[in-house]
Amino acid sequence: MAYCRNCGEKIDDGTIICPKCGATQSSTTNVSVNYAQNEQQSTPPVVDNGGFLWGLLGCCIPIVGLVLFLVWKDTKPRTAKAAGIGALVSVIIGVLWYVIMFLIGIGGSIAMM
């Protein structure tokens, strides 16, 4: 099945004149090609610059960085990577902080004995 170039009505393949509106059809294959080109032009391009601020947000709030990474990993890979790295850095810094504080606590208790 093809569609009329003028009104969009379904018409048989190879039909020269649309039975509904009377418009001439030069080629039914051009209709699908033109429609596909119009669809591509109407979609705005995705901006994926991998901004530093998304990484900073991921570092300040690691769960947000993780969520943004999971949501954007297919559509905006550079921005997703920045947010994911920010979240990962924050988690690593937090773990190191707890390890250092644990060691200082143990060291302080041994020194007091």
Contacts in CASP RR format, 6 or more apart in sequence:
PFRMAT RR
TARGET T0000
AUTHOR 0000-0000-0000
METHOD contacts of the structure
MODEL  1
MAYCRNCGEKIDDGTIICPKCGATQSSTTNVSVNYAQNEQQSTPPVVDNG
GFLWGLLGCCIPIVGLVLFLVWKDTKPRTAKAAGIGALVSVIIGVLWYVI
MFLIGIGGSIAMM
1 10 0 8 1.000
1 11 0 8 1.000
1 12 0 8 1.000
1 13 0 8 1.000
2 10 0 8 1.000
2 11 0 8 1.000
2 12 0 8 1.000
2 13 0 8 1.000
2 14 0 8 1.000
2 15 0 8 1.000
2 25 0 8 1.000
2 28 0 8 1.000
2 31 0 8 1.000
2 32 0 8 1.000
3 9 0 8 1.000
3 10 0 8 1.000
3 11 0 8 1.000
3 28 0 8 1.000
3 31 0 8 1.000
3 32 0 8 1.000
3 35 0 8 1.000
4 10 0 8 1.000
4 11 0 8 1.000
4 18 0 8 1.000
4 20 0 8 1.000
4 21 0 8 1.000
4 23 0 8 1.000
4 25 0 8 1.000
4 31 0 8 1.000
5 23 0 8 1.000
5 25 0 8 1.000
5 26 0 8 1.000
5 30 0 8 1.000
5 31 0 8 1.000
5 34 0 8 1.000
6 18 0 8 1.000
6 21 0 8 1.000
6 22 0 8 1.000
6 23 0 8 1.000
7 18 0 8 1.000
7 20 0 8 1.000
7 21 0 8 1.000
7 23 0 8 1.000
9 18 0 8 1.000
9 19 0 8 1.000
9 20 0 8 1.000
9 21 0 8 1.000
11 18 0 8 1.000
11 19 0 8 1.000
11 25 0 8 1.000
11 28 0 8 1.000
13 28 0 8 1.000
14 25 0 8 1.000
14 28 0 8 1.000
15 25 0 8 1.000
15 28 0 8 1.000
16 24 0 8 1.000
16 25 0 8 1.000
17 23 0 8 1.000
17 24 0 8 1.000
17 25 0 8 1.000
18 24 0 8 1.000
18 25 0 8 1.000
25 31 0 8 1.000
46 75 0 8 1.000
46 76 0 8 1.000
47 76 0 8 1.000
48 75 0 8 1.000
48 76 0 8 1.000
48 77 0 8 1.000
48 78 0 8 1.000
48 79 0 8 1.000
49 78 0 8 1.000
49 79 0 8 1.000
50 76 0 8 1.000
50 78 0 8 1.000
50 79 0 8 1.000
50 81 0 8 1.000
50 82 0 8 1.000
51 78 0 8 1.000
51 79 0 8 1.000
51 82 0 8 1.000
52 82 0 8 1.000
54 65 0 8 1.000
54 68 0 8 1.000
54 79 0 8 1.000
54 82 0 8 1.000
54 83 0 8 1.000
55 65 0 8 1.000
55 82 0 8 1.000
55 83 0 8 1.000
55 84 0 8 1.000
55 85 0 8 1.000
55 86 0 8 1.000
55 87 0 8 1.000
56 86 0 8 1.000
57 64 0 8 1.000
57 65 0 8 1.000
57 68 0 8 1.000
57 83 0 8 1.000
58 64 0 8 1.000
58 65 0 8 1.000
58 66 0 8 1.000
58 68 0 8 1.000
58 83 0 8 1.000
58 84 0 8 1.000
58 86 0 8 1.000
58 87 0 8 1.000
58 90 0 8 1.000
59 86 0 8 1.000
59 87 0 8 1.000
59 89 0 8 1.000
59 90 0 8 1.000
60 90 0 8 1.000
62 86 0 8 1.000
62 87 0 8 1.000
62 90 0 8 1.000
62 91 0 8 1.000
63 87 0 8 1.000
64 83 0 8 1.000
64 87 0 8 1.000
65 83 0 8 1.000
65 84 0 8 1.000
65 86 0 8 1.000
65 87 0 8 1.000
66 83 0 8 1.000
66 84 0 8 1.000
66 87 0 8 1.000
68 79 0 8 1.000
68 80 0 8 1.000
68 83 0 8 1.000
68 84 0 8 1.000
69 80 0 8 1.000
69 81 0 8 1.000
69 83 0 8 1.000
69 84 0 8 1.000
69 87 0 8 1.000
70 80 0 8 1.000
71 80 0 8 1.000
72 79 0 8 1.000
72 80 0 8 1.000
72 83 0 8 1.000
73 80 0 8 1.000
END
